Amino acid sequence: LGPRDLIDWLPYDEAQLQAMVADGKPVMIDFTASWCSTCQVNSLVAIETKKVAEALEKHGMVPMLADLSKPNPAITRKIQQ
């Protein structure tokens, strides 16, 4: 088991997210953290898969990774939203 790197994630950035949404681009955000075992399992079995990568590409979705491995107030605010 380990990173599959099937999806080319953009790091979470609120301004970039808002700009993409304003342009009508669909964005999928994966909220995760290295210390979150549930997040790691979800990534391996449900998110970082060939099927999801193909669906993202097919539908023109932008994958954005919100990594809370280290404290990040912007990501915390987004989760609270």
mmCIF file as gemmi writes it, N, C-alpha and C atoms, coordinates in Angstrom:
data_model
loop_
_atom_site.group_PDB
_atom_site.id
_atom_site.type_symbol
_atom_site.label_atom_id
_atom_site.label_alt_id
_atom_site.label_comp_id
_atom_site.label_asym_id
_atom_site.label_entity_id
_atom_site.label_seq_id
_atom_site.pdbx_PDB_ins_code
_atom_site.Cartn_x
_atom_site.Cartn_y
_atom_site.Cartn_z
_atom_site.occupancy
_atom_site.B_iso_or_equiv
_atom_site.pdbx_formal_charge
_atom_site.auth_seq_id
_atom_site.auth_asym_id
_atom_site.pdbx_PDB_model_num
ATOM 1 N N . LEU Axp A 1 ? 0.84 -1.185 0 1 0 ? 1 A 1
ATOM 2 C CA . LEU Axp A 1 ? 0 0 0 1 0 ? 1 A 1
ATOM 3 C C . LEU Axp A 1 ? 0.878 1.237 0 1 0 ? 1 A 1
ATOM 4 N N . GLY Axp A 2 ? 0.391 2.25 -0.574 1 0 ? 2 A 1
ATOM 5 C CA . GLY Axp A 2 ? 1.135 3.506 -0.598 1 0 ? 2 A 1
ATOM 6 C C . GLY Axp A 2 ? 0.497 4.464 -1.581 1 0 ? 2 A 1
ATOM 7 N N . PRO Axp A 3 ? 1.087 5.624 -1.75 1 0 ? 3 A 1
ATOM 8 C CA . PRO Axp A 3 ? 0.514 6.607 -2.67 1 0 ? 3 A 1
ATOM 9 C C . PRO Axp A 3 ? 0.423 6.036 -4.079 1 0 ? 3 A 1
ATOM 10 N N . ARG Axp A 4 ? -0.681 6.316 -4.738 1 0 ? 4 A 1
ATOM 11 C CA . ARG Axp A 4 ? -0.868 5.815 -6.093 1 0 ? 4 A 1
ATOM 12 C C . ARG Axp A 4 ? -0.629 6.899 -7.124 1 0 ? 4 A 1
ATOM 13 N N . ASP Axp A 5 ? -0.741 8.135 -6.715 1 0 ? 5 A 1
ATOM 14 C CA . ASP Axp A 5 ? -0.481 9.267 -7.612 1 0 ? 5 A 1
ATOM 15 C C . ASP Axp A 5 ? -1.257 9.176 -8.925 1 0 ? 5 A 1
ATOM 16 N N . LEU Axp A 6 ? -2.489 8.711 -8.849 1 0 ? 6 A 1
ATOM 17 C CA . LEU Axp A 6 ? -3.339 8.635 -10.031 1 0 ? 6 A 1
ATOM 18 C C . LEU Axp A 6 ? -4.01 9.969 -10.326 1 0 ? 6 A 1
ATOM 19 N N . ILE Axp A 7 ? -4.137 10.787 -9.303 1 0 ? 7 A 1
ATOM 20 C CA . ILE Axp A 7 ? -4.835 12.07 -9.429 1 0 ? 7 A 1
ATOM 21 C C . ILE Axp A 7 ? -3.825 13.19 -9.187 1 0 ? 7 A 1
ATOM 22 N N . ASP Axp A 8 ? -3.83 14.177 -10.059 1 0 ? 8 A 1
ATOM 23 C CA . ASP Axp A 8 ? -2.919 15.319 -9.948 1 0 ? 8 A 1
ATOM 24 C C . ASP Axp A 8 ? -3.596 16.405 -9.101 1 0 ? 8 A 1
ATOM 25 N N . TRP Axp A 9 ? -3.404 16.3 -7.794 1 0 ? 9 A 1
ATOM 26 C CA . TRP Axp A 9 ? -4.086 17.183 -6.845 1 0 ? 9 A 1
ATOM 27 C C . TRP Axp A 9 ? -3.465 18.574 -6.84 1 0 ? 9 A 1
ATOM 28 N N . LEU Axp A 10 ? -4.327 19.581 -6.772 1 0 ? 10 A 1
ATOM 29 C CA . LEU Axp A 10 ? -3.885 20.941 -6.491 1 0 ? 10 A 1
ATOM 30 C C . LEU Axp A 10 ? -3.977 21.136 -4.986 1 0 ? 10 A 1
ATOM 31 N N . PRO Axp A 11 ? -3.034 21.834 -4.375 1 0 ? 11 A 1
ATOM 32 C CA . PRO Axp A 11 ? -3.166 22.116 -2.947 1 0 ? 11 A 1
ATOM 33 C C . PRO Axp A 11 ? -4.335 23.07 -2.71 1 0 ? 11 A 1
ATOM 34 N N . TYR Axp A 12 ? -5.038 22.882 -1.591 1 0 ? 12 A 1
ATOM 35 C CA . TYR Axp A 12 ? -6.19 23.72 -1.275 1 0 ? 12 A 1
ATOM 36 C C . TYR Axp A 12 ? -5.77 25.173 -1.178 1 0 ? 12 A 1
ATOM 37 N N . ASP Axp A 13 ? -6.518 26.015 -1.855 1 0 ? 13 A 1
ATOM 38 C CA . ASP Axp A 13 ? -6.333 27.461 -1.804 1 0 ? 13 A 1
ATOM 39 C C . ASP Axp A 13 ? -7.712 28.088 -2.007 1 0 ? 13 A 1
ATOM 40 N N . GLU Axp A 14 ? -8.201 28.788 -1.007 1 0 ? 14 A 1
ATOM 41 C CA . GLU Axp A 14 ? -9.56 29.327 -1.06 1 0 ? 14 A 1
ATOM 42 C C . GLU Axp A 14 ? -9.758 30.286 -2.227 1 0 ? 14 A 1
ATOM 43 N N . ALA Axp A 15 ? -8.798 31.166 -2.473 1 0 ? 15 A 1
ATOM 44 C CA . ALA Axp A 15 ? -8.939 32.12 -3.579 1 0 ? 15 A 1
ATOM 45 C C . ALA Axp A 15 ? -8.998 31.383 -4.918 1 0 ? 15 A 1
ATOM 46 N N . GLN Axp A 16 ? -8.148 30.386 -5.086 1 0 ? 16 A 1
ATOM 47 C CA . GLN Axp A 16 ? -8.153 29.608 -6.318 1 0 ? 16 A 1
ATOM 48 C C . GLN Axp A 16 ? -9.465 28.83 -6.46 1 0 ? 16 A 1
ATOM 49 N N . LEU Axp A 17 ? -9.952 28.275 -5.359 1 0 ? 17 A 1
ATOM 50 C CA . LEU Axp A 17 ? -11.22 27.565 -5.368 1 0 ? 17 A 1
ATOM 51 C C . LEU Axp A 17 ? -12.349 28.485 -5.821 1 0 ? 17 A 1
ATOM 52 N N . GLN Axp A 18 ? -12.435 29.667 -5.23 1 0 ? 18 A 1
ATOM 53 C CA . GLN Axp A 18 ? -13.496 30.61 -5.58 1 0 ? 18 A 1
ATOM 54 C C . GLN Axp A 18 ? -13.409 31.04 -7.038 1 0 ? 18 A 1
ATOM 55 N N . ALA Axp A 19 ? -12.195 31.236 -7.546 1 0 ? 19 A 1
ATOM 56 C CA . ALA Axp A 19 ? -12.015 31.627 -8.942 1 0 ? 19 A 1
ATOM 57 C C . ALA Axp A 19 ? -12.486 30.515 -9.878 1 0 ? 19 A 1
ATOM 58 N N . MET Axp A 20 ? -12.156 29.267 -9.547 1 0 ? 20 A 1
ATOM 59 C CA . MET Axp A 20 ? -12.59 28.152 -10.387 1 0 ? 20 A 1
ATOM 60 C C . MET Axp A 20 ? -14.109 28.001 -10.372 1 0 ? 20 A 1
ATOM 61 N N . VAL Axp A 21 ? -14.706 28.13 -9.195 1 0 ? 21 A 1
ATOM 62 C CA . VAL Axp A 21 ? -16.158 28.023 -9.082 1 0 ? 21 A 1
ATOM 63 C C . VAL Axp A 21 ? -16.826 29.156 -9.867 1 0 ? 21 A 1
ATOM 64 N N . ALA Axp A 22 ? -16.271 30.359 -9.772 1 0 ? 22 A 1
ATOM 65 C CA . ALA Axp A 22 ? -16.821 31.497 -10.513 1 0 ? 22 A 1
ATOM 66 C C . ALA Axp A 22 ? -16.738 31.27 -12.024 1 0 ? 22 A 1
ATOM 67 N N . ASP Axp A 23 ? -15.725 30.517 -12.456 1 0 ? 23 A 1
ATOM 68 C CA . ASP Axp A 23 ? -15.575 30.186 -13.877 1 0 ? 23 A 1
ATOM 69 C C . ASP Axp A 23 ? -16.424 28.99 -14.284 1 0 ? 23 A 1
ATOM 70 N N . GLY Axp A 24 ? -17.182 28.44 -13.329 1 0 ? 24 A 1
ATOM 71 C CA . GLY Axp A 24 ? -18.055 27.315 -13.633 1 0 ? 24 A 1
ATOM 72 C C . GLY Axp A 24 ? -17.371 25.966 -13.633 1 0 ? 24 A 1
ATOM 73 N N . LYS Axp A 25 ? -16.161 25.903 -13.086 1 0 ? 25 A 1
ATOM 74 C CA . LYS Axp A 25 ? -15.437 24.631 -13.041 1 0 ? 25 A 1
ATOM 75 C C . LYS Axp A 25 ? -15.848 23.853 -11.783 1 0 ? 25 A 1
ATOM 76 N N . PRO Axp A 26 ? -16.2 22.586 -11.943 1 0 ? 26 A 1
ATOM 77 C CA . PRO Axp A 26 ? -16.504 21.779 -10.762 1 0 ? 26 A 1
ATOM 78 C C . PRO Axp A 26 ? -15.198 21.386 -10.058 1 0 ? 26 A 1
ATOM 79 N N . VAL Axp A 27 ? -15.216 21.451 -8.734 1 0 ? 27 A 1
ATOM 80 C CA . VAL Axp A 27 ? -14.03 21.142 -7.934 1 0 ? 27 A 1
ATOM 81 C C . VAL Axp A 27 ? -14.388 20.059 -6.925 1 0 ? 27 A 1
ATOM 82 N N . MET Axp A 28 ? -13.534 19.043 -6.824 1 0 ? 28 A 1
ATOM 83 C CA . MET Axp A 28 ? -13.681 18.024 -5.789 1 0 ? 28 A 1
ATOM 84 C C . MET Axp A 28 ? -12.576 18.25 -4.762 1 0 ? 28 A 1
ATOM 85 N N . ILE Axp A 29 ? -12.98 18.452 -3.516 1 0 ? 29 A 1
ATOM 86 C CA . ILE Axp A 29 ? -12.005 18.671 -2.455 1 0 ? 29 A 1
ATOM 87 C C . ILE Axp A 29 ? -11.928 17.414 -1.595 1 0 ? 29 A 1
ATOM 88 N N . ASP Axp A 30 ? -10.705 16.939 -1.39 1 0 ? 30 A 1
ATOM 89 C CA . ASP Axp A 30 ? -10.454 15.823 -0.476 1 0 ? 30 A 1
ATOM 90 C C . ASP Axp A 30 ? -9.841 16.415 0.786 1 0 ? 30 A 1
ATOM 91 N N . PHE Axp A 31 ? -10.607 16.388 1.875 1 0 ? 31 A 1
ATOM 92 C CA . PHE Axp A 31 ? -10.096 16.829 3.174 1 0 ? 31 A 1
ATOM 93 C C . PHE Axp A 31 ? -9.415 15.634 3.815 1 0 ? 31 A 1
ATOM 94 N N . THR Axp A 32 ? -8.141 15.764 4.145 1 0 ? 32 A 1
ATOM 95 C CA . THR Axp A 32 ? -7.37 14.634 4.631 1 0 ? 32 A 1
ATOM 96 C C . THR Axp A 32 ? -6.29 15.091 5.604 1 0 ? 32 A 1
ATOM 97 N N . ALA Axp A 33 ? -5.635 14.123 6.228 1 0 ? 33 A 1
ATOM 98 C CA . ALA Axp A 33 ? -4.479 14.379 7.086 1 0 ? 33 A 1
ATOM 99 C C . ALA Axp A 33 ? -3.7 13.077 7.236 1 0 ? 33 A 1
ATOM 100 N N . SER Axp A 34 ? -2.391 13.196 7.339 1 0 ? 34 A 1
ATOM 101 C CA . SER Axp A 34 ? -1.553 11.999 7.457 1 0 ? 34 A 1
ATOM 102 C C . SER Axp A 34 ? -1.855 11.231 8.737 1 0 ? 34 A 1
ATOM 103 N N . TRP Axp A 35 ? -2.312 11.921 9.771 1 0 ? 35 A 1
ATOM 104 C CA . TRP Axp A 35 ? -2.588 11.284 11.058 1 0 ? 35 A 1
ATOM 105 C C . TRP Axp A 35 ? -3.999 10.673 11.124 1 0 ? 35 A 1
ATOM 106 N N . CYS Axp A 36 ? -4.793 10.846 10.079 1 0 ? 36 A 1
ATOM 107 C CA . CYS Axp A 36 ? -6.177 10.36 10.055 1 0 ? 36 A 1
ATOM 108 C C . CYS Axp A 36 ? -6.23 9.001 9.354 1 0 ? 36 A 1
ATOM 109 N N . SER Axp A 37 ? -6.343 7.942 10.116 1 0 ? 37 A 1
ATOM 110 C CA . SER Axp A 37 ? -6.339 6.606 9.525 1 0 ? 37 A 1
ATOM 111 C C . SER Axp A 37 ? -7.542 6.394 8.599 1 0 ? 37 A 1
ATOM 112 N N . THR Axp A 38 ? -8.687 6.923 8.958 1 0 ? 38 A 1
ATOM 113 C CA . THR Axp A 38 ? -9.865 6.799 8.099 1 0 ? 38 A 1
ATOM 114 C C . THR Axp A 38 ? -9.618 7.491 6.759 1 0 ? 38 A 1
ATOM 115 N N . CYS Axp A 39 ? -9.007 8.662 6.797 1 0 ? 39 A 1
ATOM 116 C CA . CYS Axp A 39 ? -8.695 9.393 5.564 1 0 ? 39 A 1
ATOM 117 C C . CYS Axp A 39 ? -7.756 8.587 4.678 1 0 ? 39 A 1
ATOM 118 N N . GLN Axp A 40 ? -6.76 7.977 5.291 1 0 ? 40 A 1
ATOM 119 C CA . GLN Axp A 40 ? -5.778 7.209 4.524 1 0 ? 40 A 1
ATOM 120 C C . GLN Axp A 40 ? -6.418 5.993 3.861 1 0 ? 40 A 1
ATOM 121 N N . VAL Axp A 41 ? -7.277 5.306 4.587 1 0 ? 41 A 1
ATOM 122 C CA . VAL Axp A 41 ? -7.969 4.15 4.012 1 0 ? 41 A 1
ATOM 123 C C . VAL Axp A 41 ? -8.902 4.607 2.897 1 0 ? 41 A 1
ATOM 124 N N . ASN Axp A 42 ? -9.664 5.673 3.13 1 0 ? 42 A 1
ATOM 125 C CA . ASN Axp A 42 ? -10.559 6.193 2.093 1 0 ? 42 A 1
ATOM 126 C C . ASN Axp A 42 ? -9.786 6.531 0.82 1 0 ? 42 A 1
ATOM 127 N N . SER Axp A 43 ? -8.637 7.15 0.99 1 0 ? 43 A 1
ATOM 128 C CA . SER Axp A 43 ? -7.824 7.509 -0.165 1 0 ? 43 A 1
ATOM 129 C C . SER Axp A 43 ? -7.417 6.275 -0.959 1 0 ? 43 A 1
ATOM 130 N N . LEU Axp A 44 ? -6.951 5.261 -0.263 1 0 ? 44 A 1
ATOM 131 C CA . LEU Axp A 44 ? -6.467 4.054 -0.933 1 0 ? 44 A 1
ATOM 132 C C . LEU Axp A 44 ? -7.563 3.236 -1.604 1 0 ? 44 A 1
ATOM 133 N N . VAL Axp A 45 ? -8.711 3.145 -0.971 1 0 ? 45 A 1
ATOM 134 C CA . VAL Axp A 45 ? -9.733 2.233 -1.508 1 0 ? 45 A 1
ATOM 135 C C . VAL Axp A 45 ? -10.865 2.939 -2.264 1 0 ? 45 A 1
ATOM 136 N N . ALA Axp A 46 ? -11.032 4.24 -2.06 1 0 ? 46 A 1
ATOM 137 C CA . ALA Axp A 46 ? -12.199 4.892 -2.653 1 0 ? 46 A 1
ATOM 138 C C . ALA Axp A 46 ? -11.904 6.157 -3.449 1 0 ? 46 A 1
ATOM 139 N N . ILE Axp A 47 ? -10.794 6.807 -3.197 1 0 ? 47 A 1
ATOM 140 C CA . ILE Axp A 47 ? -10.568 8.096 -3.858 1 0 ? 47 A 1
ATOM 141 C C . ILE Axp A 47 ? -9.448 8.02 -4.888 1 0 ? 47 A 1
ATOM 142 N N . GLU Axp A 48 ? -8.29 7.599 -4.482 1 0 ? 48 A 1
ATOM 143 C CA . GLU Axp A 48 ? -7.123 7.561 -5.377 1 0 ? 48 A 1
ATOM 144 C C . GLU Axp A 48 ? -7.169 6.267 -6.199 1 0 ? 48 A 1
ATOM 145 N N . THR Axp A 49 ? -8.218 6.182 -7.031 1 0 ? 49 A 1
ATOM 146 C CA . THR Axp A 49 ? -8.429 4.994 -7.855 1 0 ? 49 A 1
ATOM 147 C C . THR Axp A 49 ? -8.5 5.392 -9.329 1 0 ? 49 A 1
ATOM 148 N N . LYS Axp A 50 ? -8.281 4.432 -10.185 1 0 ? 50 A 1
ATOM 149 C CA . LYS Axp A 50 ? -8.346 4.683 -11.626 1 0 ? 50 A 1
ATOM 150 C C . LYS Axp A 50 ? -9.743 5.167 -12.023 1 0 ? 50 A 1
ATOM 151 N N . LYS Axp A 51 ? -10.764 4.563 -11.433 1 0 ? 51 A 1
ATOM 152 C CA . LYS Axp A 51 ? -12.15 4.921 -11.761 1 0 ? 51 A 1
ATOM 153 C C . LYS Axp A 51 ? -12.446 6.389 -11.41 1 0 ? 51 A 1
ATOM 154 N N . VAL Axp A 52 ? -11.997 6.827 -10.245 1 0 ? 52 A 1
ATOM 155 C CA . VAL Axp A 52 ? -12.221 8.229 -9.836 1 0 ? 52 A 1
ATOM 156 C C . VAL Axp A 52 ? -11.398 9.16 -10.716 1 0 ? 52 A 1
ATOM 157 N N . ALA Axp A 53 ? -10.147 8.81 -10.986 1 0 ? 53 A 1
ATOM 158 C CA . ALA Axp A 53 ? -9.301 9.638 -11.849 1 0 ? 53 A 1
ATOM 159 C C . ALA Axp A 53 ? -9.941 9.811 -13.223 1 0 ? 53 A 1
ATOM 160 N N . GLU Axp A 54 ? -10.473 8.729 -13.774 1 0 ? 54 A 1
ATOM 161 C CA . GLU Axp A 54 ? -11.137 8.798 -15.077 1 0 ? 54 A 1
ATOM 162 C C . GLU Axp A 54 ? -12.408 9.655 -15.017 1 0 ? 54 A 1
ATOM 163 N N . ALA Axp A 55 ? -13.176 9.542 -13.937 1 0 ? 55 A 1
ATOM 164 C CA . ALA Axp A 55 ? -14.396 10.34 -13.783 1 0 ? 55 A 1
ATOM 165 C C . ALA Axp A 55 ? -14.067 11.827 -13.662 1 0 ? 55 A 1
ATOM 166 N N . LEU Axp A 56 ? -13.016 12.15 -12.92 1 0 ? 56 A 1
ATOM 167 C CA . LEU Axp A 56 ? -12.607 13.549 -12.786 1 0 ? 56 A 1
ATOM 168 C C . LEU Axp A 56 ? -12.261 14.126 -14.154 1 0 ? 56 A 1
ATOM 169 N N . GLU Axp A 57 ? -11.494 13.363 -14.916 1 0 ? 57 A 1
ATOM 170 C CA . GLU Axp A 57 ? -11.094 13.83 -16.243 1 0 ? 57 A 1
ATOM 171 C C . GLU Axp A 57 ? -12.3 13.94 -17.172 1 0 ? 57 A 1
ATOM 172 N N . LYS Axp A 58 ? -13.142 12.929 -17.178 1 0 ? 58 A 1
ATOM 173 C CA . LYS Axp A 58 ? -14.317 12.906 -18.049 1 0 ? 58 A 1
ATOM 174 C C . LYS Axp A 58 ? -15.225 14.117 -17.83 1 0 ? 58 A 1
ATOM 175 N N . HIS Axp A 59 ? -15.393 14.5 -16.568 1 0 ? 59 A 1
ATOM 176 C CA . HIS Axp A 59 ? -16.319 15.586 -16.231 1 0 ? 59 A 1
ATOM 177 C C . HIS Axp A 59 ? -15.617 16.936 -16.047 1 0 ? 59 A 1
ATOM 178 N N . GLY Axp A 60 ? -14.314 16.994 -16.351 1 0 ? 60 A 1
ATOM 179 C CA . GLY Axp A 60 ? -13.582 18.255 -16.253 1 0 ? 60 A 1
ATOM 180 C C . GLY Axp A 60 ? -13.495 18.802 -14.846 1 0 ? 60 A 1
ATOM 181 N N . MET Axp A 61 ? -13.465 17.9 -13.869 1 0 ? 61 A 1
ATOM 182 C CA . MET Axp A 61 ? -13.419 18.331 -12.466 1 0 ? 61 A 1
ATOM 183 C C . MET Axp A 61 ? -11.985 18.607 -12.03 1 0 ? 61 A 1
ATOM 184 N N . VAL Axp A 62 ? -11.824 19.593 -11.174 1 0 ? 62 A 1
ATOM 185 C CA . VAL Axp A 62 ? -10.525 19.948 -10.639 1 0 ? 62 A 1
ATOM 186 C C . VAL Axp A 62 ? -10.38 19.3 -9.263 1 0 ? 62 A 1
ATOM 187 N N . PRO Axp A 63 ? -9.372 18.44 -9.074 1 0 ? 63 A 1
ATOM 188 C CA . PRO Axp A 63 ? -9.157 17.825 -7.769 1 0 ? 63 A 1
ATOM 189 C C . PRO Axp A 63 ? -8.287 18.725 -6.884 1 0 ? 63 A 1
ATOM 190 N N . MET Axp A 64 ? -8.766 19.009 -5.686 1 0 ? 64 A 1
ATOM 191 C CA . MET Axp A 64 ? -8.047 19.868 -4.754 1 0 ? 64 A 1
ATOM 192 C C . MET Axp A 64 ? -7.885 19.122 -3.434 1 0 ? 64 A 1
ATOM 193 N N . LEU Axp A 65 ? -6.668 19.12 -2.905 1 0 ? 65 A 1
ATOM 194 C CA . LEU Axp A 65 ? -6.36 18.393 -1.675 1 0 ? 65 A 1
ATOM 195 C C . LEU Axp A 65 ? -6.211 19.368 -0.515 1 0 ? 65 A 1
ATOM 196 N N . ALA Axp A 66 ? -7.083 19.222 0.485 1 0 ? 66 A 1
ATOM 197 C CA . ALA Axp A 66 ? -7.036 20.046 1.686 1 0 ? 66 A 1
ATOM 198 C C . ALA Axp A 66 ? -6.39 19.201 2.781 1 0 ? 66 A 1
ATOM 199 N N . ASP Axp A 67 ? -5.089 19.36 2.949 1 0 ? 67 A 1
ATOM 200 C CA . ASP Axp A 67 ? -4.298 18.521 3.843 1 0 ? 67 A 1
ATOM 201 C C . ASP Axp A 67 ? -4.122 19.181 5.208 1 0 ? 67 A 1
ATOM 202 N N . LEU Axp A 68 ? -4.716 18.555 6.21 1 0 ? 68 A 1
ATOM 203 C CA . LEU Axp A 68 ? -4.616 19.069 7.584 1 0 ? 68 A 1
ATOM 204 C C . LEU Axp A 68 ? -3.566 18.317 8.401 1 0 ? 68 A 1
ATOM 205 N N . SER Axp A 69 ? -2.541 17.773 7.743 1 0 ? 69 A 1
ATOM 206 C CA . SER Axp A 69 ? -1.475 17.09 8.475 1 0 ? 69 A 1
ATOM 207 C C . SER Axp A 69 ? -0.799 18.06 9.444 1 0 ? 69 A 1
ATOM 208 N N . LYS Axp A 70 ? -0.706 19.303 9.014 1 0 ? 70 A 1
ATOM 209 C CA . LYS Axp A 70 ? -0.238 20.398 9.875 1 0 ? 70 A 1
ATOM 210 C C . LYS Axp A 70 ? -1.399 21.368 10.013 1 0 ? 70 A 1
ATOM 211 N N . PRO Axp A 71 ? -1.511 22.05 11.146 1 0 ? 71 A 1
ATOM 212 C CA . PRO Axp A 71 ? -2.629 22.988 11.32 1 0 ? 71 A 1
ATOM 213 C C . PRO Axp A 71 ? -2.691 24 10.171 1 0 ? 71 A 1
ATOM 214 N N . ASN Axp A 72 ? -3.916 24.23 9.7 1 0 ? 72 A 1
ATOM 215 C CA . ASN Axp A 72 ? -4.135 25.163 8.607 1 0 ? 72 A 1
ATOM 216 C C . ASN Axp A 72 ? -5.477 25.85 8.85 1 0 ? 72 A 1
ATOM 217 N N . PRO Axp A 73 ? -5.451 27.095 9.314 1 0 ? 73 A 1
ATOM 218 C CA . PRO Axp A 73 ? -6.699 27.795 9.641 1 0 ? 73 A 1
ATOM 219 C C . PRO Axp A 73 ? -7.664 27.914 8.456 1 0 ? 73 A 1
ATOM 220 N N . ALA Axp A 74 ? -7.172 28.08 7.24 1 0 ? 74 A 1
ATOM 221 C CA . ALA Axp A 74 ? -8.058 28.21 6.078 1 0 ? 74 A 1
ATOM 222 C C . ALA Axp A 74 ? -8.828 26.918 5.829 1 0 ? 74 A 1
ATOM 223 N N . ILE Axp A 75 ? -8.158 25.788 5.957 1 0 ? 75 A 1
ATOM 224 C CA . ILE Axp A 75 ? -8.84 24.511 5.758 1 0 ? 75 A 1
ATOM 225 C C . ILE Axp A 75 ? -9.819 24.251 6.9 1 0 ? 75 A 1
ATOM 226 N N . THR Axp A 76 ? -9.434 24.591 8.104 1 0 ? 76 A 1
ATOM 227 C CA . THR Axp A 76 ? -10.324 24.425 9.249 1 0 ? 76 A 1
ATOM 228 C C . THR Axp A 76 ? -11.599 25.241 9.063 1 0 ? 76 A 1
ATOM 229 N N . ARG Axp A 77 ? -11.465 26.484 8.574 1 0 ? 77 A 1
ATOM 230 C CA . ARG Axp A 77 ? -12.644 27.326 8.314 1 0 ? 77 A 1
ATOM 231 C C . ARG Axp A 77 ? -13.529 26.692 7.251 1 0 ? 77 A 1
ATOM 232 N N . LYS Axp A 78 ? -12.913 26.115 6.229 1 0 ? 78 A 1
ATOM 233 C CA . LYS Axp A 78 ? -13.693 25.504 5.153 1 0 ? 78 A 1
ATOM 234 C C . LYS Axp A 78 ? -14.476 24.303 5.68 1 0 ? 78 A 1
ATOM 235 N N . ILE Axp A 79 ? -13.863 23.509 6.507 1 0 ? 79 A 1
ATOM 236 C CA . ILE Axp A 79 ? -14.55 22.365 7.102 1 0 ? 79 A 1
ATOM 237 C C . ILE Axp A 79 ? -15.741 22.837 7.941 1 0 ? 79 A 1
ATOM 238 N N . GLN Axp A 80 ? -15.555 23.917 8.679 1 0 ? 80 A 1
ATOM 239 C CA . GLN Axp A 80 ? -16.632 24.438 9.525 1 0 ? 80 A 1
ATOM 240 C C . GLN Axp A 80 ? -17.768 25.013 8.705 1 0 ? 80 A 1
ATOM 241 N N . GLN Axp A 81 ? -17.503 25.403 7.479 1 0 ? 81 A 1
ATOM 242 C CA . GLN Axp A 81 ? -18.551 25.924 6.608 1 0 ? 81 A 1
ATOM 243 C C . GLN Axp A 81 ? -19.531 24.833 6.325 1 0 ? 81 A 1
